[in-house]
Amino acid sequence: MNDARGVFFLDTGECGGCALEMRLARAALARAGLALVATPAEAHILLVAGPLTRAMAYAFGAAWEAMAAPKHLAALGDCAITGGVFAGSYACLDGISAFAPRLVLRGCPPAPDAIVAALAELGRGETAPRGTPS
């Protein structure tokens, strides 16, 4: 994978807004030394977007287990953090805040420059661990 830090983007049921912002951030991520990778085995950062749906819970767990240490969990957008507008739905387990992501990017969706800056800090190990958002 070269010297870039791998980021695996996992869409767990988002509306498309966070995926669009990630598409816009792709080139800037590469300049920051990060690469979107095709498999979690290549990743150092698991970037989750969308509420954690019941249908995607297994994929979320499998992706995390497939990653080698050191690995970091990041929540992209309000839905990934708390479930957003989908919180409490019969189809959702809400967000991933119960898993204490190291990085929490608030917004609906977060701006591409904010995504790049936060992931670059995390990739360099400069981001302090963050607890469950209030």
C-alpha positions as CSV (number, residue, x, y, z in Angstrom):
1,M,0.0,0.0,0.0
2,N,3.1,2.4,0.1
3,D,3.6,4.8,3.0
4,A,0.1,6.1,3.2
5,R,-2.1,5.3,6.2
6,G,-5.1,3.2,5.1
7,V,-8.7,4.4,5.7
8,F,-11.5,1.9,5.2
9,F,-14.8,3.7,4.6
10,L,-17.8,1.7,5.9
11,D,-21.3,2.9,4.9
12,T,-23.6,1.4,7.5
13,G,-26.8,2.9,6.1
14,E,-26.2,6.6,5.5
15,C,-28.2,8.9,3.2
16,G,-25.4,9.6,0.8
17,G,-24.3,12.9,2.2
18,C,-21.2,11.7,4.0
19,A,-20.2,9.5,1.0
20,L,-20.4,12.5,-1.2
21,E,-18.2,14.5,1.1
22,M,-15.7,11.6,1.2
23,R,-15.6,11.6,-2.6
24,L,-14.8,15.3,-2.6
25,A,-12.1,14.8,0.0
26,R,-10.3,11.9,-1.7
27,A,-7.5,13.9,-3.4
28,A,-6.8,15.9,-0.3
29,L,-6.6,12.7,1.7
30,A,-3.9,11.4,-0.6
31,R,-2.0,14.7,-0.2
32,A,-2.3,14.3,3.6
33,G,-0.7,10.8,3.4
34,L,-3.9,8.8,3.7
35,A,-5.4,6.4,1.2
36,L,-8.9,4.9,0.9
37,V,-8.3,1.2,0.8
38,A,-10.5,-1.6,-0.6
39,T,-10.4,-3.9,2.4
40,P,-10.2,-3.5,6.2
41,A,-7.1,-5.7,6.3
42,E,-5.2,-2.8,4.6
43,A,-6.6,-0.2,6.9
44,H,-5.4,1.6,10.1
45,I,-8.6,3.7,10.4
46,L,-12.2,2.3,10.2
47,L,-14.3,5.3,9.1
48,V,-18.0,4.6,9.7
49,A,-20.8,6.7,8.1
50,G,-24.4,6.3,8.8
51,P,-26.4,4.9,11.6
52,L,-25.4,1.3,12.6
53,T,-28.3,-0.7,11.1
54,R,-29.1,-4.2,12.3
55,A,-28.3,-5.4,8.8
56,M,-24.8,-3.9,8.9
57,A,-23.8,-4.8,12.5
58,Y,-22.1,-8.0,11.4
59,A,-20.1,-6.2,8.6
60,F,-19.0,-3.5,11.1
61,G,-17.7,-6.2,13.6
62,A,-16.1,-8.2,10.8
63,A,-14.3,-5.1,9.4
64,W,-13.0,-4.1,12.8
65,E,-11.7,-7.7,13.5
66,A,-10.0,-7.8,10.1
67,M,-7.9,-4.8,10.8
68,A,-4.4,-5.2,12.3
69,A,-3.2,-3.2,15.2
70,P,-2.7,-0.3,15.6
71,K,-6.2,0.5,14.5
72,H,-8.6,3.4,15.1
73,L,-12.4,3.8,14.9
74,A,-13.8,7.1,13.5
75,A,-17.4,8.2,13.3
76,L,-18.2,10.4,10.3
77,G,-21.3,12.5,10.8
78,D,-24.2,12.7,13.3
79,C,-25.8,9.5,12.2
80,A,-22.6,7.5,12.8
81,I,-22.2,9.1,16.2
82,T,-25.8,8.8,17.7
83,G,-28.0,7.5,14.9
84,G,-29.0,11.0,13.9
85,V,-32.5,11.3,12.5
86,F,-32.7,7.5,12.4
87,A,-32.0,7.0,16.2
88,G,-34.6,4.8,17.8
89,S,-35.7,3.2,14.5
90,Y,-36.5,-0.5,14.7
91,A,-33.9,-1.1,11.9
92,C,-31.0,0.7,13.8
93,L,-28.8,0.1,16.7
94,D,-28.2,3.9,16.5
95,G,-24.6,5.2,16.2
96,I,-21.3,3.7,17.2
97,S,-20.6,6.0,20.2
98,A,-21.0,3.0,22.5
99,F,-17.7,1.7,20.9
100,A,-15.9,4.9,21.9
101,P,-14.5,6.0,18.6
102,R,-11.2,7.7,18.8
103,L,-12.4,10.4,16.3
104,V,-15.9,12.0,16.2
105,L,-16.7,14.2,13.2
106,R,-19.9,16.0,13.9
107,G,-22.1,17.4,11.1
108,C,-24.7,16.4,8.7
109,P,-22.5,15.9,6.8
110,P,-19.1,17.2,7.9
111,A,-17.3,19.4,5.4
112,P,-14.5,17.7,3.3
113,D,-11.8,20.0,4.7
114,A,-12.8,19.0,8.3
115,I,-12.8,15.4,7.3
116,V,-9.3,15.6,5.8
117,A,-7.9,17.6,8.7
118,A,-9.2,15.3,11.4
119,L,-8.2,12.1,9.6
120,A,-4.7,13.5,8.9
121,E,-4.3,14.2,12.7
122,L,-5.5,10.7,13.5
123,G,-3.2,9.2,10.9
124,R,-0.2,11.0,12.5
125,G,-1.3,9.9,15.9
126,E,-2.0,13.5,17.0
127,T,-5.6,13.2,17.9
128,A,-6.3,12.4,21.6
129,P,-8.8,9.6,22.2
130,R,-12.3,10.9,22.5
131,G,-15.1,9.4,24.6
132,T,-18.7,9.0,23.9
133,P,-20.2,12.3,22.7
134,S,-22.7,14.0,25.0
